[in-house]
């Protein structure tokens, strides 16, 4: 069995010993492919340090998280863009729009989102979308930027069936994390009408730990609990869930 965590901030753990233990628990749980979303310029070094230690298992993204989009976002985008010249990057992310914390930066967020989508098109890379309380705004940008090159993942998808189908119709996979294990989230019911070949697994660690660790610090080894929930929803084996979702991740990231 081979599980792929398509979205983990495992690099936030900078203590070498603790980080090594986190990685070993991943391997023990058959989580052997981890994709690392970038959030700001400073996190690039953290990501590259982890990739350097585990080059066969950890794969970098590059992007500016919408919550980090401030008035100086153009300067930060230039720095992140320049950083991609000398290192392999497998997606532009995580990028998008977040209206939970600050609605006043919407215009900046929209412009940063569009610019980074254009990076992805130019580089023929997928995008990994952060969307929080902003489905309409995200879909508006995606419709404006729609092309055969535009593809990727709706990270931490928690929308309804209409939103799921709209994302899929635009060429995106849905990133399914710990929320699917939450009793009253409604996500499991939505997924009953979504084919598994349109899903990928993710933890978003250290956030959104699945049951039975809900409310505690998440880690990538907990991906197995998300996979087990999908095996229950789709009434197939855990091995099949792992095989299909890992194949989907390969289709997205081309590695």
VEXTIGU-669046 format. One record per atom (N, C-alpha, C): x, y, z. Coordinates in Angstrom, 3 decimals. Layout:
REM residues N
     east    north       up
        X        Y        Z
...
END
This chain:
REM residues 255
     east    north       up
    0.846   -1.202    0.000
    0.000    0.000    0.000
    0.878    1.248    0.000
    0.459    2.245   -0.763
    1.189    3.509   -0.845
    0.200    4.657   -0.735
    0.309    5.420    0.340
   -0.558    6.569    0.564
    0.193    7.863    0.248
   -0.542    8.834   -0.280
    0.033   10.132   -0.645
   -0.689   11.246    0.087
    0.055   12.012    0.864
   -0.485   13.206    1.513
   -0.202   14.381    0.579
   -1.242   14.858   -0.084
   -1.056   15.903   -1.085
   -0.966   17.302   -0.494
   -1.061   17.402    0.849
   -1.015   18.739    1.447
   -0.652   18.627    2.917
    0.611   18.860    3.243
    1.049   18.809    4.633
    2.100   19.868    4.904
    1.961   20.512    6.042
    2.941   21.502    6.497
    3.882   20.861    7.519
    4.250   19.647    7.298
    5.106   18.926    8.236
    6.402   19.688    8.508
    6.822   20.496    7.550
    8.059   21.279    7.701
    7.961   22.334    8.796
    6.759   22.602    9.316
    6.634   23.538   10.431
    7.389   23.036   11.662
    7.526   21.719   11.769
    8.304   21.153   12.874
    9.781   21.268   12.519
   10.488   22.153   13.204
   11.892   22.409   12.869
   12.878   21.709   13.787
   12.389   21.101   14.861
   13.273   20.303   15.704
   13.621   19.018   14.948
   14.895   18.801   14.704
   15.332   17.701   13.835
   14.872   16.339   14.344
   14.962   16.135   15.646
   14.575   14.834   16.208
   13.072   14.605   16.086
   12.299   15.616   16.423
   10.843   15.486   16.329
   10.404   15.323   14.871
   11.071   16.039   13.979
   10.743   15.931   12.562
   11.025   14.521   12.034
   12.153   13.966   12.450
   12.504   12.608   12.036
   11.480   11.596   12.537
   10.983   11.792   13.745
    9.965   10.894   14.289
    8.655   11.022   13.523
    8.293   12.249   13.156
    7.093   12.454   12.344
    7.206   11.711   11.018
    8.365   11.821   10.389
    8.570   11.140    9.117
    8.551    9.622    9.288
    9.148    9.112   10.354
    9.153    7.669   10.565
    7.740    7.143   10.785
    6.914    7.915   11.502
    5.528    7.488   11.700
    4.773    7.487   10.366
    5.115    8.421    9.484
    4.542    8.398    8.131
    4.885    7.090    7.432
    6.151    6.760    7.432
    6.590    5.557    6.734
    5.953    4.305    7.341
    5.835    4.283    8.658
    5.210    3.143    9.329
    3.742    2.992    8.929
    3.102    4.130    8.591
    1.694    4.129    8.183
    1.526    4.052    6.666
    2.625    3.796    5.950
    2.631    3.675    4.481
    2.365    5.010    3.774
    2.557    6.119    4.489
    2.464    7.446    3.864
    3.873    7.807    3.413
    4.136    7.621    2.132
    5.510    7.742    1.643
    5.675    8.802    0.564
    4.605    9.539    0.279
    4.673   10.667   -0.658
    3.999   11.853    0.024
    4.747   12.962    0.179
    4.234   14.135    0.867
    4.507   15.384    0.032
    3.454   16.136   -0.223
    3.578   17.373   -0.992
    3.432   18.559   -0.049
    4.379   19.498   -0.153
    4.556   20.556    0.834
    4.149   21.910    0.269
    3.004   22.443    0.689
    2.555   23.741    0.207
    3.346   24.880    0.833
    3.692   25.838    0.020
    4.387   27.047    0.465
    3.346   28.055    0.948
    3.691   28.857    1.953
    2.751   29.864    2.450
    3.289   31.289    2.350
    4.608   31.440    2.412
    5.218   32.761    2.332
    6.675   32.584    1.900
    7.418   33.672    1.826
    8.801   33.553    1.379
    9.666   32.827    2.398
    9.433   33.102    3.686
   10.265   32.511    4.737
   10.140   30.997    4.786
    8.980   30.453    4.447
    8.779   29.010    4.558
    9.479   28.220    3.460
    9.978   28.897    2.435
   10.685   28.197    1.368
   11.888   27.435    1.918
   12.649   28.078    2.786
   13.840   27.435    3.360
   13.462   26.206    4.175
   12.381   26.295    4.945
   11.924   25.146    5.729
   11.546   23.979    4.821
   10.848   24.288    3.753
   10.450   23.249    2.799
   11.671   22.611    2.158
   12.603   23.433    1.728
   13.781   22.901    1.047
   14.646   22.055    1.982
   14.683   22.407    3.247
   15.423   21.597    4.217
   14.824   20.195    4.326
   13.490   20.123    4.365
   12.836   18.817    4.475
   12.980   18.019    3.179
   12.824   18.692    2.042
   13.021   18.019    0.750
   14.448   17.481    0.652
   15.414   18.261    1.141
   16.808   17.828    1.094
   17.068   16.568    1.900
   16.344   16.421    2.999
   16.507   15.229    3.842
   15.793   14.011    3.260
   14.674   14.242    2.581
   13.848   13.139    2.075
   13.466   13.389    0.611
   14.446   13.429   -0.280
   14.162   13.796   -1.675
   13.280   12.800   -2.421
   13.201   11.551   -1.943
   12.353   10.552   -2.597
   10.921   10.578   -2.069
   10.693   11.366   -1.019
    9.385   11.341   -0.359
    8.690   12.691   -0.294
    9.461   13.772   -0.290
    8.906   15.108   -0.081
    9.085   15.971   -1.322
    8.017   16.684   -1.692
    8.001   17.426   -2.940
    7.447   18.836   -2.702
    8.137   19.830   -3.222
    7.841   21.227   -2.918
    6.790   21.836   -3.832
    6.015   22.738   -3.258
    5.187   23.682   -4.004
    5.759   25.078   -3.765
    5.282   26.032   -4.542
    5.666   27.430   -4.326
    4.430   28.303   -4.493
    4.223   29.209   -3.550
    3.059   30.082   -3.650
    2.916   30.948   -2.415
    2.024   31.925   -2.518
    1.750   32.842   -1.410
    0.328   32.606   -0.919
    0.220   32.129    0.316
   -1.067   31.851    0.948
   -1.901   33.131    0.988
   -3.206   33.053    0.698
   -4.011   34.283    0.674
   -4.013   35.053    1.985
   -3.863   34.359    3.111
   -3.824   35.074    4.389
   -2.524   35.854    4.575
   -1.536   35.562    3.730
   -0.259   36.275    3.780
   -0.175   37.375    2.725
   -1.249   37.598    2.002
   -1.267   38.644    0.971
   -1.530   39.988    1.641
   -0.493   40.828    1.656
   -0.582   42.171    2.251
   -0.297   43.203    1.157
   -0.141   44.453    1.563
    0.080   45.512    0.581
    1.366   45.311   -0.214
    2.336   44.607    0.377
    3.609   44.372   -0.314
    3.614   43.056   -1.090
    2.428   42.541   -1.428
    2.356   41.200   -2.010
    3.115   41.077   -3.322
    3.193   42.161   -4.089
    3.897   42.083   -5.373
    5.386   41.804   -5.169
    5.976   42.436   -4.161
    7.387   42.191   -3.839
    7.590   40.748   -3.398
    6.700   40.246   -2.546
    6.822   38.866   -2.056
    6.642   37.876   -3.203
    5.699   38.153   -4.087
    5.504   37.272   -5.247
    6.758   37.228   -6.113
    7.390   38.360   -6.287
    8.643   38.388   -7.063
    9.700   37.505   -6.407
    9.808   37.568   -5.084
   10.796   36.763   -4.366
   10.504   35.268   -4.515
    9.234   34.903   -4.382
    8.859   33.495   -4.506
    9.092   33.005   -5.932
    8.742   33.842   -6.891
    8.936   33.463   -8.295
   10.416   33.227   -8.593
   11.265   34.114   -8.111
   12.708   33.969   -8.329
   13.248   32.695   -7.681
   12.646   32.286   -6.584
   13.135   31.099   -5.860
   12.935   29.820   -6.660
   12.037   29.845   -7.632
   11.734   28.632   -8.389
   12.753   28.335   -9.484
   13.647   29.261   -9.730
   14.598   29.102  -10.825
   15.542   27.933  -10.580
   15.970   27.749   -9.337
   17.029   26.784   -9.041
   16.567   25.554   -8.267
   15.266   25.265   -8.258
   14.792   24.105   -7.504
   13.541   23.531   -8.164
   13.350   22.219   -8.031
   12.140   21.622   -8.603
   10.911   21.958   -7.771
    9.874   22.356   -8.452
    8.595   22.677   -7.826
    7.513   21.932   -8.599
    6.564   21.330   -7.886
    5.594   20.451   -8.529
    4.178   21.016   -8.566
    3.985   22.196   -7.963
    2.696   22.876   -8.017
    2.876   24.304   -7.544
    1.931   25.149   -7.932
    1.856   26.505   -7.396
    0.791   26.482   -6.305
    1.239   26.660   -5.059
    0.288   26.573   -3.971
    0.951   26.732   -2.606
    0.210   27.050   -1.552
   -1.211   27.114   -1.728
   -1.628   28.552   -1.988
   -2.519   28.713   -2.925
   -2.950   30.039   -3.362
   -4.476   30.075   -3.365
   -5.035   31.275   -3.432
   -6.488   31.350   -3.493
   -7.034   32.576   -2.802
   -8.181   32.402   -2.154
   -8.869   33.508   -1.488
   -9.409   33.023   -0.146
   -9.185   33.817    0.897
   -9.661   33.519    2.244
  -10.347   34.767    2.790
  -11.661   34.673    3.004
  -12.416   35.812    3.523
  -12.864   35.589    4.967
  -12.289   34.585    5.618
  -12.649   34.313    7.014
  -12.053   35.351    7.953
  -10.782   35.654    7.737
  -10.058   36.521    8.665
  -10.095   37.987    8.271
  -10.006   38.276    6.988
   -9.850   39.676    6.575
  -10.432   39.879    5.178
  -11.575   40.547    5.104
  -12.211   40.815    3.819
  -11.636   42.050    3.136
  -10.884   42.865    3.882
  -10.395   44.128    3.319
   -9.303   43.915    2.271
   -8.689   42.730    2.275
   -7.607   42.467    1.317
   -8.098   41.719    0.083
   -9.412   41.645   -0.122
   -9.949   40.848   -1.226
   -9.330   41.218   -2.569
   -9.229   42.500   -2.864
   -8.689   42.909   -4.163
   -7.243   42.441   -4.325
   -6.439   42.601   -3.277
   -5.054   42.111   -3.318
   -5.031   40.588   -3.519
   -5.909   39.897   -2.782
   -5.945   38.444   -2.897
   -6.312   38.006   -4.317
   -7.273   38.683   -4.901
   -7.680   38.345   -6.268
   -6.526   38.539   -7.247
   -5.814   39.647   -7.124
   -4.711   39.927   -8.040
   -3.570   38.936   -7.846
   -3.259   38.614   -6.589
   -2.198   37.643   -6.316
   -2.585   36.265   -6.840
   -3.830   35.894   -6.677
   -4.338   34.608   -7.171
   -4.168   34.524   -8.688
   -4.587   35.575   -9.373
   -4.485   35.586  -10.840
   -3.035   35.514  -11.308
   -2.168   36.268  -10.661
   -0.763   36.247  -11.072
   -0.161   34.857  -10.910
   -0.481   34.205   -9.797
    0.093   32.888   -9.558
   -0.526   31.824  -10.475
   -1.781   31.991  -10.829
   -2.369   31.112  -11.842
   -1.601   31.232  -13.149
   -1.203   32.435  -13.489
   -0.441   32.632  -14.729
    0.947   31.993  -14.644
    1.567   31.999  -13.453
    2.815   31.240  -13.286
    2.579   29.781  -13.652
    1.498   29.237  -13.092
    1.205   27.816  -13.303
    1.004   27.510  -14.785
    0.303   28.372  -15.462
    0.095   28.172  -16.904
    1.428   28.224  -17.645
    2.247   29.217  -17.320
    3.536   29.379  -18.000
    4.453   28.180  -17.761
    4.376   27.612  -16.565
    5.257   26.509  -16.184
    4.611   25.141  -16.374
    3.358   25.130  -16.825
    2.584   23.893  -16.984
    2.547   23.099  -15.676
    2.179   23.807  -14.590
    2.073   23.194  -13.275
    0.629   23.279  -12.774
    0.221   22.344  -11.921
   -1.093   22.464  -11.287
   -1.081   23.555  -10.222
   -2.261   24.007   -9.835
   -2.382   24.911   -8.702
   -3.096   24.192   -7.564
   -2.785   24.591   -6.348
   -3.437   24.044   -5.159
   -4.142   25.203   -4.469
   -5.473   25.116   -4.446
   -6.303   26.253   -4.066
   -6.726   26.187   -2.600
   -6.479   27.297   -1.897
   -7.022   27.526   -0.554
   -8.266   28.383   -0.736
   -9.406   27.854   -0.306
  -10.677   28.575   -0.445
  -11.424   28.501    0.870
  -11.547   29.625    1.530
  -12.281   29.647    2.806
  -13.297   30.778    2.789
  -14.568   30.396    2.866
  -15.675   31.350    2.821
  -15.585   32.226    1.577
  -15.180   31.597    0.461
  -14.925   32.386   -0.745
  -15.147   31.579   -2.026
  -16.064   30.608   -1.999
  -16.277   29.807   -3.201
  -16.659   30.676   -4.401
  -17.579   31.613   -4.213
  -18.018   32.446   -5.344
  -16.851   33.240   -5.914
  -16.040   33.808   -5.034
  -14.911   34.630   -5.476
  -13.851   33.780   -6.179
  -13.589   32.588   -5.658
  -12.610   31.700   -6.288
  -13.106   31.245   -7.652
  -14.361   30.827   -7.735
  -14.902   30.371   -9.016
  -14.903   31.501  -10.050
  -15.151   32.723   -9.602
  -15.127   33.868  -10.527
  -13.756   34.005  -11.178
  -12.700   33.906  -10.376
  -11.338   33.998  -10.914
  -11.043   32.812  -11.833
  -11.423   31.616  -11.419
  -11.140   30.426  -12.233
  -11.856   30.492  -13.577
  -13.063   31.018  -13.588
  -13.786   31.168  -14.864
  -13.083   32.184  -15.766
  -12.570   33.251  -15.158
  -11.846   34.264  -15.933
  -10.556   33.706  -16.518
   -9.894   32.835  -15.764
   -8.580   32.313  -16.149
   -8.663   30.927  -16.805
   -9.853   30.470  -17.079
  -10.077   29.112  -17.577
   -9.280   28.828  -18.845
   -8.599   27.678  -18.848
   -7.875   27.225  -20.042
   -7.573   25.748  -19.884
   -7.117   25.123  -20.965
   -6.763   23.704  -20.909
   -5.592   23.456  -19.968
   -4.801   24.492  -19.668
   -3.642   24.348  -18.794
   -3.994   24.480  -17.313
   -5.187   24.999  -17.041
   -5.566   25.265  -15.651
   -6.128   23.998  -15.017
   -5.449   23.529  -13.968
   -5.830   22.276  -13.316
   -5.260   22.280  -11.900
   -5.631   21.294  -11.092
   -5.042   21.197   -9.768
   -5.974   20.604   -8.747
   -5.894   21.129   -7.522
   -6.616   20.579   -6.374
   -7.329   21.698   -5.623
   -8.588   21.468   -5.276
   -9.277   22.285   -4.285
   -8.909   21.711   -2.921
   -7.900   22.307   -2.300
   -7.409   21.857   -0.995
   -8.490   21.980    0.062
   -8.535   20.980    0.946
   -9.446   20.985    2.089
  -10.883   21.270    1.650
  -11.334   20.517    0.659
  -12.675   20.761    0.133
  -13.724   20.424    1.184
  -14.624   21.374    1.428
  -15.710   21.165    2.382
  -17.028   21.697    1.832
  -17.114   21.846    0.516
  -18.302   22.422   -0.089
  -19.424   21.422   -0.287
  -20.471   21.883   -0.973
  -21.623   21.023   -1.253
  -21.435   20.341   -2.610
  -22.431   19.556   -3.021
  -22.306   18.778   -4.244
  -22.245   19.676   -5.478
  -22.991   20.760   -5.474
  -22.948   21.691   -6.611
  -21.551   22.273   -6.760
  -20.949   22.678   -5.651
  -19.588   23.226   -5.685
  -18.571   22.163   -6.070
  -18.775   20.942   -5.604
  -17.879   19.846   -5.960
  -17.899   19.609   -7.465
  -19.091   19.534   -8.024
  -19.199   19.280   -9.459
  -18.661   20.443  -10.280
  -18.854   21.652   -9.790
  -18.326   22.814  -10.508
  -16.810   22.786  -10.535
  -16.192   22.439   -9.409
  -14.731   22.334   -9.346
  -14.228   21.242  -10.286
  -14.892   20.096  -10.263
  -14.487   18.985  -11.130
  -14.643   19.362  -12.595
  -15.724   20.039  -12.936
  -15.950   20.455  -14.324
  -14.883   21.426  -14.811
  -14.278   22.158  -13.888
  -13.206   23.093  -14.248
  -11.843   22.406  -14.321
  -11.814   21.092  -14.072
  -10.571   20.333  -14.208
   -9.820   20.099  -12.912
  -10.519   20.206  -11.783
   -9.864   20.082  -10.487
  -10.258   18.803   -9.760
   -9.318   18.308   -8.970
   -9.578   17.247   -8.020
   -9.941   17.887   -6.682
  -10.596   17.119   -5.826
  -10.963   17.600   -4.497
  -10.013   17.005   -3.471
   -9.393   17.858   -2.655
   -8.516   17.407   -1.579
   -9.346   17.111   -0.338
   -9.330   15.855    0.097
  -10.166   15.427    1.216
   -9.298   15.152    2.436
   -9.625   15.853    3.529
   -8.847   15.738    4.751
   -9.676   15.293    5.930
   -9.223   15.648    7.118
   -9.826   15.176    8.351
  -11.289   15.528    8.533
  -11.746   16.593    7.895
  -13.146   17.023    8.056
  -14.123   15.907    7.661
  -13.724   15.062    6.721
  -14.628   13.991    6.273
  -14.936   13.009    7.400
  -14.097   12.962    8.427
  -14.326   12.058    9.563
  -15.188   12.691   10.649
  -15.516   13.985   10.514
  -16.290   14.677   11.531
  -17.774   14.364   11.353
  -18.419   13.974   12.419
  -19.774   13.428   12.363
  -20.775   14.348   11.671
  -20.713   15.631   11.955
  -21.735   16.547   11.436
  -21.255   17.444   10.305
  -20.133   17.085    9.661
  -19.600   17.949    8.602
  -20.430   17.888    7.321
  -21.108   16.767    7.079
  -21.883   16.601    5.849
  -21.050   16.232    4.644
  -19.721   16.215    4.806
  -18.854   15.952    3.661
  -18.962   14.509    3.180
  -19.103   13.579    4.083
  -19.231   12.169    3.680
  -20.447   11.978    2.779
  -21.537   12.665    3.105
  -22.753   12.547    2.302
  -22.550   13.142    0.907
  -21.819   14.246    0.832
  -21.512   14.849   -0.478
  -20.703   13.880   -1.328
  -19.712   13.240   -0.712
  -18.810   12.374   -1.468
  -19.495   11.124   -2.010
  -20.618   10.751   -1.448
  -21.350    9.596   -1.960
  -21.755    9.783   -3.420
  -21.822   11.048   -3.865
  -22.189   11.350   -5.248
  -21.018   11.897   -6.058
  -19.800   11.709   -5.536
  -18.581   12.149   -6.226
  -17.700   10.929   -6.456
  -17.240   10.694   -7.677
  -16.396    9.516   -7.918
  -15.045    9.621   -7.225
  -14.558    8.490   -6.729
  -13.272    8.466   -6.028
  -12.131    8.887   -6.938
  -12.282    8.681   -8.238
  -11.190    9.065   -9.146
  -11.081   10.570   -9.339
  -11.863   11.336   -8.578
  -11.744   12.799   -8.578
  -11.262   13.326   -7.225
  -10.763   12.419   -6.382
  -10.338   12.810   -5.040
   -8.865   12.511   -4.810
   -8.248   13.321   -3.959
   -6.934   13.011   -3.409
   -7.012   13.172   -1.894
   -6.075   12.541   -1.205
   -6.039   12.600    0.250
   -5.067   13.681    0.723
   -5.369   14.252    1.876
   -4.476   15.256    2.470
   -4.730   15.319    3.972
   -3.743   15.814    4.697
   -3.958   16.050    6.136
   -4.046   17.523    6.490
   -3.339   18.381    5.761
   -3.165   19.788    6.148
   -2.529   19.882    7.531
   -1.733   18.874    7.891
   -1.080   18.902    9.202
   -0.226   20.161    9.320
   -0.208   20.767   10.500
   -0.671   20.275   11.812
   -2.121   20.611   12.152
   -2.906   20.985   11.140
   -4.288   21.409   11.370
   -5.265   20.269   11.060
   -6.509   20.418   11.552
   -7.647   19.588   11.150
   -7.406   18.089   11.301
   -6.951   17.692   12.465
   -6.712   16.271   12.710
   -8.010   15.476   12.588
   -7.936   14.302   11.989
   -9.131   13.463   11.855
   -9.499   12.793   13.167
  -10.740   12.329   13.249
  -11.122   11.422   14.331
  -10.243   10.166   14.187
   -9.624    9.660   15.229
   -9.888    9.887   16.658
   -9.002   10.940   17.310
   -8.311   11.762   16.528
   -7.404   12.766   17.089
   -7.943   14.192   16.934
   -9.214   14.319   16.623
   -9.787   15.648   16.421
   -9.506   16.548   17.621
   -9.089   17.778   17.328
   -8.779   18.732   18.382
   -7.340   18.698   18.839
   -6.580   17.718   18.350
   -5.169   17.612   18.694
   -4.318   17.997   17.488
   -3.020   18.043   17.673
   -2.122   18.390   16.580
   -2.134   17.279   15.537
   -2.360   17.648   14.311
   -2.422   16.685   13.214
   -1.016   16.351   12.731
   -0.875   15.197   12.094
    0.376   14.829   11.451
    0.074   13.938   10.258
    1.027   13.831    9.351
    0.764   13.138    8.095
    0.491   11.653    8.259
    1.002   11.045    9.317
    0.730    9.621    9.528
   -0.756    9.362    9.759
   -1.505   10.390   10.169
   -2.945   10.231   10.402
   -3.737   10.147    9.098
   -3.072   10.268    7.972
   -3.751   10.154    6.682
   -4.508    8.835    6.568
   -4.010    7.810    7.225
   -4.646    6.497    7.142
   -6.078    6.536    7.655
   -6.379    7.397    8.618
   -7.740    7.487    9.149
   -8.691    8.109    8.124
   -8.172    9.020    7.333
   -8.965    9.620    6.256
   -9.214    8.583    5.173
   -8.182    7.831    4.830
   -8.322    6.774    3.831
   -9.319    5.717    4.291
   -9.280    5.375    5.574
  -10.226    4.388    6.107
  -11.666    4.893    6.003
  -11.863    6.195    6.227
  -13.209    6.756    6.093
  -13.689    6.654    4.652
  -12.792    6.908    3.696
  -13.195    6.796    2.292
  -13.479    5.344    1.915
  -12.739    4.405    2.490
  -13.021    2.997    2.199
  -14.417    2.623    2.699
  -14.840    3.252    3.780
  -16.191    3.035    4.309
  -17.240    3.669    3.402
  -16.981    4.923    2.971
  -17.940    5.638    2.117
  -18.144    4.915    0.787
  -17.034    4.455    0.190
  -17.108    3.852   -1.147
  -17.223    2.332   -1.107
  -17.203    1.780    0.097
  -17.351    0.341    0.280
  -16.322   -0.450   -0.524
  -15.070   -0.019   -0.432
  -13.960   -0.705   -1.072
  -12.834   -0.847   -0.053
  -11.803   -1.592   -0.404
  -10.720   -1.831    0.539
   -9.834   -0.599    0.702
   -9.118   -0.577    1.817
   -8.158    0.487    2.066
   -7.084    0.509    0.985
   -6.647   -0.655    0.538
   -5.645   -0.738   -0.525
   -6.144   -0.083   -1.808
   -7.430   -0.267   -2.123
   -7.993    0.344   -3.337
   -8.050    1.864   -3.203
   -8.439    2.349   -2.043
   -8.457    3.796   -1.809
   -7.056    4.370   -1.996
   -6.069    3.705   -1.405
   -4.687    4.170   -1.528
   -4.238    4.176   -2.979
   -4.528    3.106   -3.698
   -4.081    2.985   -5.093
   -4.716    4.049   -5.978
   -6.029    4.257   -5.810
   -6.729    5.214   -6.682
   -6.317    6.643   -6.368
   -6.261    6.998   -5.088
   -5.932    8.384   -4.745
   -4.464    8.697   -5.021
   -3.580    7.728   -4.855
   -2.179    7.964   -5.216
   -2.038    8.109   -6.721
   -2.761    7.294   -7.486
   -2.745    7.452   -8.953
   -3.244    8.833   -9.354
   -4.270    9.320   -8.658
   -4.773   10.666   -8.932
   -3.695   11.716   -8.656
   -2.960   11.533   -7.563
   -1.897   12.492   -7.228
   -0.798   12.483   -8.283
   -0.500   11.321   -8.820
    0.504   11.228   -9.881
    0.030   11.946  -11.131
   -1.254   11.810  -11.434
   -1.829   12.504  -12.585
   -1.731   14.013  -12.417
   -1.896   14.486  -11.209
   -1.843   15.932  -10.960
   -0.408   16.458  -10.999
    0.451   15.859  -10.199
    1.786   16.395   -9.988
    2.827   15.866  -10.978
    2.454   14.829  -11.735
    3.370   14.236  -12.745
    4.620   13.654  -12.100
    4.485   13.175  -10.894
    5.577   12.494  -10.208
    4.992   11.508   -9.201
END
